[in-house]
Amino acid sequence: MFTDWQTPLALLVVAVTLTLLIRGAWKKRQKPGCGGNCGCPSQEFKGRIKK
C-alpha cells in the first residue's frame, strides 16, 4: 500500500489545473477580441461616443 499518497495526488491536481489554464489561454489567444455576446459595444456606438 502506498502510504504517502497525498503528495502525488496534490501534484496530479496541480498538473491538471495547470494544463487546463494553459489550454484556456491558448484557445483565447487563437481567437482574440470580442467573441459573441460579451457586451462589447458595436462600431457605430463607439463612433457616437467619439463625437
Protein Blocks (a to p, Z undefined) as FASTA:
>chain_A
ZZblmlmmmmmmmmmmmmmmmmmmmmmmmmgcjehjeopacfklmmmmmZZ
